[in-house]
Amino acid sequence: MQKELIERKNKLVERLGVFIENEDNMAPLEARIFSTLILTGKGGITFENLVKDLNASKSTICTHLNTLQASGRVSYFTKPGDRKRYFNVTPNRLLQVMNEMLAKWNMQYDIHSDIIEYKKEANSQNTIDAEEFELHFHENYLLFLEEVSNAVNKLKKNIAEL
């Protein structure tokens, strides 16, 4: 049973790693380290175990851990009486990601609102011979941004209550 769970975790580390590598433009091993940390839990994982689990050199793991820490994705803690550092995903990282998404969506909302206003004004000044701007896409996109932002804000509230 334990062996099956380890194999399942390894496959998931690889699958999640490929996704993160492409989504966040990370180096392959950096994404695998981050994936491993996501799947490790609150107890963290030591540097030595990362080296062993990912079958990579100490210097490469160290370099990528430093990059992940500098980006705010990863932090470490120590345990009383233990000199090792235990790495994990930075607490509240999910909230940071949600805030980044909301900021991006707010910027898109503002841009599309301005586009709608411009197109409405241009439509009102057009003659019969001119082609009119279509507004449905932008209006629907604004509605989508409102709905998804509300959903993420609701999720943030639920997480905060935990």
Biotite code that builds the C-alpha atoms (Angstrom):
import biotite.structure as struc

atoms = struc.array([
    struc.Atom([0.000, 0.000, 0.000], chain_id="A", res_id=1, res_name="MET", atom_name="CA", element="C"),
    struc.Atom([2.734, 2.482, 0.966], chain_id="A", res_id=2, res_name="GLN", atom_name="CA", element="C"),
    struc.Atom([4.675, 1.724, -2.223], chain_id="A", res_id=3, res_name="LYS", atom_name="CA", element="C"),
    struc.Atom([1.572, 2.389, -4.347], chain_id="A", res_id=4, res_name="GLU", atom_name="CA", element="C"),
    struc.Atom([1.007, 5.713, -2.608], chain_id="A", res_id=5, res_name="LEU", atom_name="CA", element="C"),
    struc.Atom([4.626, 6.745, -3.227], chain_id="A", res_id=6, res_name="ILE", atom_name="CA", element="C"),
    struc.Atom([4.336, 5.809, -6.911], chain_id="A", res_id=7, res_name="GLU", atom_name="CA", element="C"),
    struc.Atom([1.085, 7.763, -7.146], chain_id="A", res_id=8, res_name="ARG", atom_name="CA", element="C"),
    struc.Atom([2.734, 10.784, -5.522], chain_id="A", res_id=9, res_name="LYS", atom_name="CA", element="C"),
    struc.Atom([5.697, 10.572, -7.925], chain_id="A", res_id=10, res_name="ASN", atom_name="CA", element="C"),
    struc.Atom([3.379, 10.523, -10.942], chain_id="A", res_id=11, res_name="LYS", atom_name="CA", element="C"),
    struc.Atom([1.431, 13.451, -9.538], chain_id="A", res_id=12, res_name="LEU", atom_name="CA", element="C"),
    struc.Atom([4.667, 15.395, -8.865], chain_id="A", res_id=13, res_name="VAL", atom_name="CA", element="C"),
    struc.Atom([5.592, 14.893, -12.509], chain_id="A", res_id=14, res_name="GLU", atom_name="CA", element="C"),
    struc.Atom([2.148, 15.835, -13.828], chain_id="A", res_id=15, res_name="ARG", atom_name="CA", element="C"),
    struc.Atom([1.829, 18.892, -11.603], chain_id="A", res_id=16, res_name="LEU", atom_name="CA", element="C"),
    struc.Atom([5.457, 19.787, -12.322], chain_id="A", res_id=17, res_name="GLY", atom_name="CA", element="C"),
    struc.Atom([4.865, 19.886, -16.081], chain_id="A", res_id=18, res_name="VAL", atom_name="CA", element="C"),
    struc.Atom([1.797, 22.067, -15.546], chain_id="A", res_id=19, res_name="PHE", atom_name="CA", element="C"),
    struc.Atom([3.627, 24.497, -13.227], chain_id="A", res_id=20, res_name="ILE", atom_name="CA", element="C"),
    struc.Atom([6.664, 24.535, -15.511], chain_id="A", res_id=21, res_name="GLU", atom_name="CA", element="C"),
    struc.Atom([4.511, 25.737, -18.400], chain_id="A", res_id=22, res_name="ASN", atom_name="CA", element="C"),
    struc.Atom([2.116, 27.919, -16.407], chain_id="A", res_id=23, res_name="GLU", atom_name="CA", element="C"),
    struc.Atom([4.720, 29.783, -14.331], chain_id="A", res_id=24, res_name="ASP", atom_name="CA", element="C"),
    struc.Atom([7.639, 29.553, -16.771], chain_id="A", res_id=25, res_name="ASN", atom_name="CA", element="C"),
    struc.Atom([9.784, 27.628, -14.284], chain_id="A", res_id=26, res_name="MET", atom_name="CA", element="C"),
    struc.Atom([12.773, 25.415, -14.927], chain_id="A", res_id=27, res_name="ALA", atom_name="CA", element="C"),
    struc.Atom([11.738, 21.740, -14.996], chain_id="A", res_id=28, res_name="PRO", atom_name="CA", element="C"),
    struc.Atom([13.433, 20.752, -11.741], chain_id="A", res_id=29, res_name="LEU", atom_name="CA", element="C"),
    struc.Atom([12.288, 23.943, -10.006], chain_id="A", res_id=30, res_name="GLU", atom_name="CA", element="C"),
    struc.Atom([8.700, 23.037, -10.901], chain_id="A", res_id=31, res_name="ALA", atom_name="CA", element="C"),
    struc.Atom([9.233, 19.467, -9.609], chain_id="A", res_id=32, res_name="ARG", atom_name="CA", element="C"),
    struc.Atom([10.579, 20.818, -6.313], chain_id="A", res_id=33, res_name="ILE", atom_name="CA", element="C"),
    struc.Atom([7.570, 23.095, -5.953], chain_id="A", res_id=34, res_name="PHE", atom_name="CA", element="C"),
    struc.Atom([5.222, 20.221, -6.848], chain_id="A", res_id=35, res_name="SER", atom_name="CA", element="C"),
    struc.Atom([6.884, 18.015, -4.250], chain_id="A", res_id=36, res_name="THR", atom_name="CA", element="C"),
    struc.Atom([6.402, 20.702, -1.625], chain_id="A", res_id=37, res_name="LEU", atom_name="CA", element="C"),
    struc.Atom([2.733, 21.109, -2.558], chain_id="A", res_id=38, res_name="ILE", atom_name="CA", element="C"),
    struc.Atom([2.262, 17.368, -2.035], chain_id="A", res_id=39, res_name="LEU", atom_name="CA", element="C"),
    struc.Atom([4.325, 17.166, 1.159], chain_id="A", res_id=40, res_name="THR", atom_name="CA", element="C"),
    struc.Atom([2.036, 18.908, 3.608], chain_id="A", res_id=41, res_name="GLY", atom_name="CA", element="C"),
    struc.Atom([2.614, 20.946, 6.744], chain_id="A", res_id=42, res_name="LYS", atom_name="CA", element="C"),
    struc.Atom([5.476, 18.813, 8.008], chain_id="A", res_id=43, res_name="GLY", atom_name="CA", element="C"),
    struc.Atom([7.744, 20.037, 5.237], chain_id="A", res_id=44, res_name="GLY", atom_name="CA", element="C"),
    struc.Atom([10.595, 18.148, 3.638], chain_id="A", res_id=45, res_name="ILE", atom_name="CA", element="C"),
    struc.Atom([14.319, 18.366, 4.246], chain_id="A", res_id=46, res_name="THR", atom_name="CA", element="C"),
    struc.Atom([16.904, 19.351, 1.676], chain_id="A", res_id=47, res_name="PHE", atom_name="CA", element="C"),
    struc.Atom([18.373, 15.851, 1.851], chain_id="A", res_id=48, res_name="GLU", atom_name="CA", element="C"),
    struc.Atom([15.020, 14.241, 1.118], chain_id="A", res_id=49, res_name="ASN", atom_name="CA", element="C"),
    struc.Atom([14.468, 16.561, -1.850], chain_id="A", res_id=50, res_name="LEU", atom_name="CA", element="C"),
    struc.Atom([17.847, 15.521, -3.245], chain_id="A", res_id=51, res_name="VAL", atom_name="CA", element="C"),
    struc.Atom([16.970, 11.841, -2.743], chain_id="A", res_id=52, res_name="LYS", atom_name="CA", element="C"),
    struc.Atom([13.361, 12.018, -3.942], chain_id="A", res_id=53, res_name="ASP", atom_name="CA", element="C"),
    struc.Atom([14.100, 14.048, -7.062], chain_id="A", res_id=54, res_name="LEU", atom_name="CA", element="C"),
    struc.Atom([17.397, 12.306, -7.829], chain_id="A", res_id=55, res_name="ASN", atom_name="CA", element="C"),
    struc.Atom([19.174, 15.590, -8.488], chain_id="A", res_id=56, res_name="ALA", atom_name="CA", element="C"),
    struc.Atom([22.453, 17.143, -7.406], chain_id="A", res_id=57, res_name="SER", atom_name="CA", element="C"),
    struc.Atom([22.708, 19.129, -4.197], chain_id="A", res_id=58, res_name="LYS", atom_name="CA", element="C"),
    struc.Atom([23.838, 22.261, -6.021], chain_id="A", res_id=59, res_name="SER", atom_name="CA", element="C"),
    struc.Atom([20.914, 22.165, -8.449], chain_id="A", res_id=60, res_name="THR", atom_name="CA", element="C"),
    struc.Atom([18.360, 21.617, -5.680], chain_id="A", res_id=61, res_name="ILE", atom_name="CA", element="C"),
    struc.Atom([19.981, 24.429, -3.666], chain_id="A", res_id=62, res_name="CYS", atom_name="CA", element="C"),
    struc.Atom([19.881, 26.831, -6.620], chain_id="A", res_id=63, res_name="THR", atom_name="CA", element="C"),
    struc.Atom([16.214, 26.180, -7.318], chain_id="A", res_id=64, res_name="HIS", atom_name="CA", element="C"),
    struc.Atom([15.235, 26.318, -3.639], chain_id="A", res_id=65, res_name="LEU", atom_name="CA", element="C"),
    struc.Atom([16.897, 29.719, -3.422], chain_id="A", res_id=66, res_name="ASN", atom_name="CA", element="C"),
    struc.Atom([14.959, 30.903, -6.488], chain_id="A", res_id=67, res_name="THR", atom_name="CA", element="C"),
    struc.Atom([11.681, 29.606, -5.044], chain_id="A", res_id=68, res_name="LEU", atom_name="CA", element="C"),
    struc.Atom([12.383, 31.308, -1.712], chain_id="A", res_id=69, res_name="GLN", atom_name="CA", element="C"),
    struc.Atom([13.313, 34.591, -3.411], chain_id="A", res_id=70, res_name="ALA", atom_name="CA", element="C"),
    struc.Atom([10.005, 34.517, -5.335], chain_id="A", res_id=71, res_name="SER", atom_name="CA", element="C"),
    struc.Atom([8.066, 34.027, -2.102], chain_id="A", res_id=72, res_name="GLY", atom_name="CA", element="C"),
    struc.Atom([6.724, 30.616, -3.081], chain_id="A", res_id=73, res_name="ARG", atom_name="CA", element="C"),
    struc.Atom([8.733, 28.580, -0.597], chain_id="A", res_id=74, res_name="VAL", atom_name="CA", element="C"),
    struc.Atom([9.827, 29.066, 2.991], chain_id="A", res_id=75, res_name="SER", atom_name="CA", element="C"),
    struc.Atom([11.423, 26.904, 5.627], chain_id="A", res_id=76, res_name="TYR", atom_name="CA", element="C"),
    struc.Atom([11.177, 26.281, 9.333], chain_id="A", res_id=77, res_name="PHE", atom_name="CA", element="C"),
    struc.Atom([13.206, 24.424, 11.901], chain_id="A", res_id=78, res_name="THR", atom_name="CA", element="C"),
    struc.Atom([12.142, 22.043, 14.633], chain_id="A", res_id=79, res_name="LYS", atom_name="CA", element="C"),
    struc.Atom([13.368, 22.356, 18.231], chain_id="A", res_id=80, res_name="PRO", atom_name="CA", element="C"),
    struc.Atom([16.438, 20.215, 18.768], chain_id="A", res_id=81, res_name="GLY", atom_name="CA", element="C"),
    struc.Atom([16.798, 19.526, 15.039], chain_id="A", res_id=82, res_name="ASP", atom_name="CA", element="C"),
    struc.Atom([19.339, 21.444, 12.960], chain_id="A", res_id=83, res_name="ARG", atom_name="CA", element="C"),
    struc.Atom([17.693, 20.613, 9.647], chain_id="A", res_id=84, res_name="LYS", atom_name="CA", element="C"),
    struc.Atom([15.579, 23.022, 7.659], chain_id="A", res_id=85, res_name="ARG", atom_name="CA", element="C"),
    struc.Atom([12.151, 21.828, 6.578], chain_id="A", res_id=86, res_name="TYR", atom_name="CA", element="C"),
    struc.Atom([10.869, 23.377, 3.362], chain_id="A", res_id=87, res_name="PHE", atom_name="CA", element="C"),
    struc.Atom([7.232, 23.920, 2.487], chain_id="A", res_id=88, res_name="ASN", atom_name="CA", element="C"),
    struc.Atom([5.005, 26.109, 0.355], chain_id="A", res_id=89, res_name="VAL", atom_name="CA", element="C"),
    struc.Atom([4.833, 29.567, 1.885], chain_id="A", res_id=90, res_name="THR", atom_name="CA", element="C"),
    struc.Atom([1.814, 29.796, 4.165], chain_id="A", res_id=91, res_name="PRO", atom_name="CA", element="C"),
    struc.Atom([-1.035, 31.706, 2.522], chain_id="A", res_id=92, res_name="ASN", atom_name="CA", element="C"),
    struc.Atom([0.531, 31.201, -0.916], chain_id="A", res_id=93, res_name="ARG", atom_name="CA", element="C"),
    struc.Atom([-2.904, 30.326, -2.275], chain_id="A", res_id=94, res_name="LEU", atom_name="CA", element="C"),
    struc.Atom([-4.222, 33.684, -1.053], chain_id="A", res_id=95, res_name="LEU", atom_name="CA", element="C"),
    struc.Atom([-1.297, 35.458, -2.741], chain_id="A", res_id=96, res_name="GLN", atom_name="CA", element="C"),
    struc.Atom([-2.091, 33.718, -6.027], chain_id="A", res_id=97, res_name="VAL", atom_name="CA", element="C"),
    struc.Atom([-5.767, 34.640, -5.738], chain_id="A", res_id=98, res_name="MET", atom_name="CA", element="C"),
    struc.Atom([-4.883, 38.282, -5.053], chain_id="A", res_id=99, res_name="ASN", atom_name="CA", element="C"),
    struc.Atom([-2.632, 38.311, -8.133], chain_id="A", res_id=100, res_name="GLU", atom_name="CA", element="C"),
    struc.Atom([-5.452, 36.853, -10.250], chain_id="A", res_id=101, res_name="MET", atom_name="CA", element="C"),
    struc.Atom([-7.931, 39.417, -8.920], chain_id="A", res_id=102, res_name="LEU", atom_name="CA", element="C"),
    struc.Atom([-5.539, 42.280, -9.665], chain_id="A", res_id=103, res_name="ALA", atom_name="CA", element="C"),
    struc.Atom([-5.073, 41.015, -13.228], chain_id="A", res_id=104, res_name="LYS", atom_name="CA", element="C"),
    struc.Atom([-8.830, 40.633, -13.718], chain_id="A", res_id=105, res_name="TRP", atom_name="CA", element="C"),
    struc.Atom([-9.469, 44.137, -12.312], chain_id="A", res_id=106, res_name="ASN", atom_name="CA", element="C"),
    struc.Atom([-7.006, 45.554, -14.824], chain_id="A", res_id=107, res_name="MET", atom_name="CA", element="C"),
    struc.Atom([-8.725, 43.672, -17.653], chain_id="A", res_id=108, res_name="GLN", atom_name="CA", element="C"),
    struc.Atom([-12.112, 44.889, -16.401], chain_id="A", res_id=109, res_name="TYR", atom_name="CA", element="C"),
    struc.Atom([-10.940, 48.504, -16.493], chain_id="A", res_id=110, res_name="ASP", atom_name="CA", element="C"),
    struc.Atom([-9.495, 48.120, -19.993], chain_id="A", res_id=111, res_name="ILE", atom_name="CA", element="C"),
    struc.Atom([-12.631, 46.478, -21.402], chain_id="A", res_id=112, res_name="HIS", atom_name="CA", element="C"),
    struc.Atom([-14.833, 49.102, -19.732], chain_id="A", res_id=113, res_name="SER", atom_name="CA", element="C"),
    struc.Atom([-12.816, 51.807, -21.476], chain_id="A", res_id=114, res_name="ASP", atom_name="CA", element="C"),
    struc.Atom([-13.060, 49.916, -24.779], chain_id="A", res_id=115, res_name="ILE", atom_name="CA", element="C"),
    struc.Atom([-16.853, 49.733, -24.427], chain_id="A", res_id=116, res_name="ILE", atom_name="CA", element="C"),
    struc.Atom([-17.088, 53.461, -23.737], chain_id="A", res_id=117, res_name="GLU", atom_name="CA", element="C"),
    struc.Atom([-14.883, 54.239, -26.734], chain_id="A", res_id=118, res_name="TYR", atom_name="CA", element="C"),
    struc.Atom([-16.874, 51.955, -29.048], chain_id="A", res_id=119, res_name="LYS", atom_name="CA", element="C"),
    struc.Atom([-20.202, 53.365, -27.834], chain_id="A", res_id=120, res_name="LYS", atom_name="CA", element="C"),
    struc.Atom([-19.002, 56.881, -28.539], chain_id="A", res_id=121, res_name="GLU", atom_name="CA", element="C"),
    struc.Atom([-17.617, 55.855, -31.929], chain_id="A", res_id=122, res_name="ALA", atom_name="CA", element="C"),
    struc.Atom([-20.914, 54.119, -32.758], chain_id="A", res_id=123, res_name="ASN", atom_name="CA", element="C"),
    struc.Atom([-22.897, 57.245, -31.855], chain_id="A", res_id=124, res_name="SER", atom_name="CA", element="C"),
    struc.Atom([-20.766, 59.374, -34.202], chain_id="A", res_id=125, res_name="GLN", atom_name="CA", element="C"),
    struc.Atom([-20.802, 56.991, -37.164], chain_id="A", res_id=126, res_name="ASN", atom_name="CA", element="C"),
    struc.Atom([-22.716, 57.743, -40.296], chain_id="A", res_id=127, res_name="THR", atom_name="CA", element="C"),
    struc.Atom([-24.942, 55.190, -41.998], chain_id="A", res_id=128, res_name="ILE", atom_name="CA", element="C"),
    struc.Atom([-22.083, 54.200, -44.331], chain_id="A", res_id=129, res_name="ASP", atom_name="CA", element="C"),
    struc.Atom([-19.659, 53.397, -41.478], chain_id="A", res_id=130, res_name="ALA", atom_name="CA", element="C"),
    struc.Atom([-19.470, 49.988, -39.862], chain_id="A", res_id=131, res_name="GLU", atom_name="CA", element="C"),
    struc.Atom([-20.657, 49.875, -36.268], chain_id="A", res_id=132, res_name="GLU", atom_name="CA", element="C"),
    struc.Atom([-18.646, 48.334, -33.417], chain_id="A", res_id=133, res_name="PHE", atom_name="CA", element="C"),
    struc.Atom([-19.999, 45.180, -31.808], chain_id="A", res_id=134, res_name="GLU", atom_name="CA", element="C"),
    struc.Atom([-20.214, 45.404, -27.996], chain_id="A", res_id=135, res_name="LEU", atom_name="CA", element="C"),
    struc.Atom([-21.522, 41.974, -26.989], chain_id="A", res_id=136, res_name="HIS", atom_name="CA", element="C"),
    struc.Atom([-18.119, 40.358, -26.501], chain_id="A", res_id=137, res_name="PHE", atom_name="CA", element="C"),
    struc.Atom([-16.878, 43.088, -24.177], chain_id="A", res_id=138, res_name="HIS", atom_name="CA", element="C"),
    struc.Atom([-20.140, 43.207, -22.232], chain_id="A", res_id=139, res_name="GLU", atom_name="CA", element="C"),
    struc.Atom([-20.130, 39.428, -21.784], chain_id="A", res_id=140, res_name="ASN", atom_name="CA", element="C"),
    struc.Atom([-16.457, 39.481, -20.822], chain_id="A", res_id=141, res_name="TYR", atom_name="CA", element="C"),
    struc.Atom([-17.147, 42.101, -18.139], chain_id="A", res_id=142, res_name="LEU", atom_name="CA", element="C"),
    struc.Atom([-19.940, 39.920, -16.776], chain_id="A", res_id=143, res_name="LEU", atom_name="CA", element="C"),
    struc.Atom([-17.591, 36.920, -16.732], chain_id="A", res_id=144, res_name="PHE", atom_name="CA", element="C"),
    struc.Atom([-14.902, 38.915, -14.891], chain_id="A", res_id=145, res_name="LEU", atom_name="CA", element="C"),
    struc.Atom([-17.451, 40.054, -12.301], chain_id="A", res_id=146, res_name="GLU", atom_name="CA", element="C"),
    struc.Atom([-18.685, 36.497, -11.730], chain_id="A", res_id=147, res_name="GLU", atom_name="CA", element="C"),
    struc.Atom([-15.247, 34.905, -11.485], chain_id="A", res_id=148, res_name="VAL", atom_name="CA", element="C"),
    struc.Atom([-13.976, 37.688, -9.214], chain_id="A", res_id=149, res_name="SER", atom_name="CA", element="C"),
    struc.Atom([-16.975, 37.234, -6.919], chain_id="A", res_id=150, res_name="ASN", atom_name="CA", element="C"),
    struc.Atom([-16.348, 33.478, -6.814], chain_id="A", res_id=151, res_name="ALA", atom_name="CA", element="C"),
    struc.Atom([-12.670, 33.945, -5.925], chain_id="A", res_id=152, res_name="VAL", atom_name="CA", element="C"),
    struc.Atom([-13.528, 36.525, -3.257], chain_id="A", res_id=153, res_name="ASN", atom_name="CA", element="C"),
    struc.Atom([-16.028, 34.066, -1.776], chain_id="A", res_id=154, res_name="LYS", atom_name="CA", element="C"),
    struc.Atom([-13.357, 31.353, -1.755], chain_id="A", res_id=155, res_name="LEU", atom_name="CA", element="C"),
    struc.Atom([-10.892, 33.730, -0.072], chain_id="A", res_id=156, res_name="LYS", atom_name="CA", element="C"),
    struc.Atom([-13.482, 34.474, 2.604], chain_id="A", res_id=157, res_name="LYS", atom_name="CA", element="C"),
    struc.Atom([-14.081, 30.757, 3.178], chain_id="A", res_id=158, res_name="ASN", atom_name="CA", element="C"),
    struc.Atom([-10.339, 30.100, 3.470], chain_id="A", res_id=159, res_name="ILE", atom_name="CA", element="C"),
    struc.Atom([-9.929, 32.999, 5.910], chain_id="A", res_id=160, res_name="ALA", atom_name="CA", element="C"),
    struc.Atom([-12.711, 31.570, 8.098], chain_id="A", res_id=161, res_name="GLU", atom_name="CA", element="C"),
    struc.Atom([-10.856, 28.255, 8.347], chain_id="A", res_id=162, res_name="LEU", atom_name="CA", element="C"),
])
